[in-house]
Amino acid sequence: MDEKKVTIRGISMYAAITEPDPQYGKYGLNVTQLSEAAVAALEGMGLEVRDGAKPNMNGTCYPEYGRYIKPNQKGNKFEVVFADGTPCKDELGNGSKVRVVLFASKMGKA
């Protein structure tokens, strides 16, 4: 499988990293307030970057998100570690500063 990776920084919102989100059955988090460089890198990988100022499928806007991405995984947990490499065994709180490494397959999924 041809994989590409990109490292981005942002703010975590609605993280489900220790248990799947009960509404969607997936692990995931929103990485918000992305820089223009992060947006360009993600879009260059074929990944969808959302705009919080535009309504989502439910008609809700999140202007405080800025540009954001919603990586998620069905069945696999995210590997989450602190800056010193210590594994994080708890959930991330909304507003946590994060550095995320995303891998995308040829299909453009994260």
Secondary structure, 3 states (H helix, E strand, C coil): CCCEEEEEEEEEEEEEEEEEECCCCEEEEEEECCCHHHHHHHHHCCCCCEECCCCCCCCCCCHHHCEEECCEECCCCCCCECCCCCECCCCCCCCEEEEEEEEECCCCCC
